[in-house]
Amino acid sequence: MSVDVITQSTPELVEAMERLIPQLSRSAPALTAAQCEALVAQPGVYLFAFRPDAPLADGTTPILGMLTLATFTIPTGLRAWVEDVVVDGDARGHGAGQALVEAAVEYAQSLGARTVDLTSRPSREAANRLYRRAGFKLRETNVYRFSGE
């Protein structure tokens, strides 16, 4: 298995977004080619993609998982935030999520990030186990959201 940082939009990335985003969110639409281009062009935002080492039965090595790492500098230092972790349903349970998270943490540390944070709903039990295995600790904090509605 391999994890790479995507640096440009391709038809393969657009196809992966069409397939993976509905598995991540019921309400978020898949990204268009232009939106994929804008995503990967953002400074401080890194899109990680997981692919299998061996080709699938059809001979392809598609993107089977994605993770977004957002970094930003605040007065106390460089911070990193993991968002939108998704692994194709057929690829779950084979280490893709762990490989993505570990690659993102390593990359954030190489940039000098003081911390790497993420959130996960308690109902996502497998995801929460993954994050604990990867060394994340549950924090006692309140999360607030302003939606403007």
Legacy VTK file of the C-alpha trace (Angstrom):
# vtk DataFile Version 3.0
C-alpha trace
ASCII
DATASET POLYDATA
POINTS 149 float
0.000 0.000 0.000
1.157 3.525 -0.662
0.140 6.963 0.526
0.978 10.024 -1.545
0.276 13.729 -1.299
-1.820 14.783 -4.298
-0.418 17.942 -5.871
-2.649 18.307 -8.925
-6.148 17.447 -9.971
-6.528 14.553 -12.408
-9.495 12.601 -13.790
-8.515 9.845 -11.328
-8.871 12.276 -8.407
-12.252 13.521 -9.645
-13.448 9.902 -9.965
-12.200 9.146 -6.447
-14.069 12.169 -5.085
-17.257 10.996 -6.823
-16.885 7.562 -5.223
-15.549 8.459 -1.775
-17.339 11.667 -0.751
-20.774 9.959 -0.590
-19.195 7.403 1.768
-17.955 10.273 3.942
-21.050 12.484 3.970
-24.624 12.039 2.836
-25.075 15.780 2.340
-21.791 16.865 0.719
-21.679 16.770 -3.066
-18.678 15.320 -4.872
-16.124 17.856 -6.060
-15.902 18.926 -9.679
-12.589 18.989 -11.517
-12.289 22.732 -10.842
-13.031 22.223 -7.158
-10.431 19.437 -6.947
-7.902 21.778 -8.548
-8.723 24.523 -6.050
-8.475 22.081 -3.133
-5.006 20.828 -3.961
-3.760 24.336 -4.860
-4.475 25.776 -1.402
-1.391 26.710 0.578
-1.190 24.760 3.817
-3.723 22.127 2.740
-2.486 18.657 1.810
-4.611 15.895 0.310
-3.306 12.396 1.012
-4.379 9.456 -1.157
-4.127 5.753 -0.396
-3.613 3.223 -3.194
-3.078 -0.538 -2.992
0.381 -1.871 -3.880
-0.994 -4.557 -6.148
-3.463 -3.829 -8.948
-7.079 -4.811 -8.434
-8.665 -7.577 -10.507
-9.350 -5.064 -13.294
-5.648 -4.092 -13.421
-6.063 -0.634 -11.863
-4.599 0.839 -8.682
-7.308 3.385 -7.834
-7.406 5.814 -4.939
-9.142 3.826 -2.190
-8.828 6.343 0.621
-8.242 10.027 1.274
-7.388 12.352 4.138
-7.035 16.127 4.238
-4.405 17.774 6.446
-4.855 21.508 7.038
-1.982 23.469 8.576
-1.971 27.022 9.852
0.218 29.265 11.942
-1.141 30.963 15.052
0.730 32.924 17.723
1.613 29.726 19.607
3.042 27.940 16.574
2.179 25.800 13.581
-0.879 23.621 14.077
-2.311 20.836 11.975
-5.833 19.501 11.663
-6.958 16.225 10.079
-10.275 16.335 8.235
-12.381 14.193 5.906
-10.761 10.805 6.445
-12.486 8.276 4.211
-11.642 4.765 3.043
-13.663 2.947 0.395
-16.005 0.430 2.009
-14.391 -2.485 0.164
-10.913 -1.482 1.406
-11.729 -0.993 5.095
-10.032 -3.189 7.648
-6.806 -3.597 5.660
-4.710 -0.752 7.089
-5.603 2.050 4.672
-6.914 4.367 7.382
-3.912 3.762 9.599
-1.522 4.380 6.700
-3.267 7.659 5.856
-3.279 8.914 9.456
0.339 7.956 10.076
1.466 9.631 6.843
-0.406 12.826 7.730
1.014 12.964 11.268
4.537 12.358 9.994
4.119 15.066 7.357
2.719 17.555 9.885
5.656 16.875 12.201
8.115 17.353 9.333
6.570 20.792 8.781
7.078 21.626 12.453
3.482 21.348 13.652
3.261 21.484 17.440
0.071 19.429 17.475
-2.194 17.472 15.164
-5.886 17.526 16.036
-9.034 15.894 14.696
-12.600 15.260 15.701
-14.723 12.168 15.274
-18.286 11.413 16.236
-18.539 8.845 19.052
-20.760 6.690 16.816
-17.797 6.150 14.448
-16.389 3.416 16.656
-13.912 1.958 14.137
-12.546 5.415 13.326
-12.129 6.228 17.013
-10.240 2.971 17.593
-7.992 3.833 14.648
-7.191 7.285 16.038
-6.355 5.859 19.480
-4.110 3.210 17.882
-2.353 5.981 15.960
-1.518 7.754 19.242
-4.283 10.360 19.433
-5.621 11.071 22.925
-9.182 12.076 23.706
-9.227 15.655 25.006
-11.668 17.134 27.447
-12.924 20.100 25.505
-16.076 21.621 24.157
-16.509 21.894 20.416
-18.650 24.783 19.263
-19.954 25.455 15.781
-21.540 28.560 14.374
-23.491 27.762 11.231
-25.039 31.152 10.518
-28.514 29.720 10.049
LINES 1 150
149 0 1 2 3 4 5 6 7 8 9 10 11 12 13 14 15 16 17 18 19 20 21 22 23 24 25 26 27 28 29 30 31 32 33 34 35 36 37 38 39 40 41 42 43 44 45 46 47 48 49 50 51 52 53 54 55 56 57 58 59 60 61 62 63 64 65 66 67 68 69 70 71 72 73 74 75 76 77 78 79 80 81 82 83 84 85 86 87 88 89 90 91 92 93 94 95 96 97 98 99 100 101 102 103 104 105 106 107 108 109 110 111 112 113 114 115 116 117 118 119 120 121 122 123 124 125 126 127 128 129 130 131 132 133 134 135 136 137 138 139 140 141 142 143 144 145 146 147 148
